[in-house]
Amino acid sequence: DGGITQSPKYLFRKEGQNVTLSCEQNLNHDAMYWYRQDPGQGLRLIYYSQIVNDFQKGDIAEGYSVSREKKESFPLTVTSAQKNPTAFYLCASSTATGRKTQYFGPGTRLLVL
Amino acid sequence: KNQVEQSPQSLIILEGKNCTLQCNYTVSPFSNLRWYKQDTGRGPVSLTIMTFSENTKSNGRYTATLDADTKQSSLHITASQLSDSASYICVVSKYGQNFVFGPGTRLSVLP
């Protein structure tokens, strides 16, 4: 899991509720990413950030929001607009240039009550 | 369309046997290809990375090959161990852009 931590490990969401997933890294990486993983599918990019105070939408950004106020932190909020949030969420970081090998956190499993 | 396909979807082998996992991609322009190992309920961990000019890369009992002409890669696992049971994910990146992930191959090693 490298120097990336995610919390909580499990998260339960009620209908109409926003929830926030935490991601912290101490690798001094500029770039950070959020992915969603569903059974039988490849990881899909939700949002990514190449530098503090800047982030870009990925392939499935609808219903999610992020912030990047600090280099070490990239929290993901799953809003009530995300109608099918049950999934395994992975955060990753990498250098912004070069080979950009991604280091992943341990993941957060989000379940809907 | 940029895609990464992997085969087989799942594989069961006996401990000590060898196996080979396949990855085909249509991502262009190609930058590099990575193989990751993902244990159940955990984040993926990088095994190998190969650029266009590299056709073989080893990491212990794992050996990855790349044929950039046919856009195919393989991951060979030698003398499998119970701890090799995991999903193996092929990831291809484009120049200056992000990554395209394959769906993974689920490997089960039985005693």
Chai-1 contact restraints between the chains, C-beta under 6 A:
chainA,res_idxA,chainB,res_idxB,connection_type,confidence,min_distance_angstrom,max_distance_angstrom,comment,restraint_id
A,D1,B,G43,contact,1.0,0.0,6.0,A-B,restraint_1
A,Q41,B,P103,contact,1.0,0.0,6.0,A-B,restraint_2
A,G42,B,F101,contact,1.0,0.0,6.0,A-B,restraint_3
A,G42,B,G102,contact,1.0,0.0,6.0,A-B,restraint_4
A,G42,B,P103,contact,1.0,0.0,6.0,A-B,restraint_5
A,L43,B,F101,contact,1.0,0.0,6.0,A-B,restraint_6
A,L90,B,G43,contact,1.0,0.0,6.0,A-B,restraint_7
A,T101,B,S46,contact,1.0,0.0,6.0,A-B,restraint_8
A,F104,B,G43,contact,1.0,0.0,6.0,A-B,restraint_9
A,F104,B,P44,contact,1.0,0.0,6.0,A-B,restraint_10
A,G105,B,G43,contact,1.0,0.0,6.0,A-B,restraint_11
A,P106,B,R42,contact,1.0,0.0,6.0,A-B,restraint_12
A,P106,B,G43,contact,1.0,0.0,6.0,A-B,restraint_13
A,G107,B,G43,contact,1.0,0.0,6.0,A-B,restraint_14
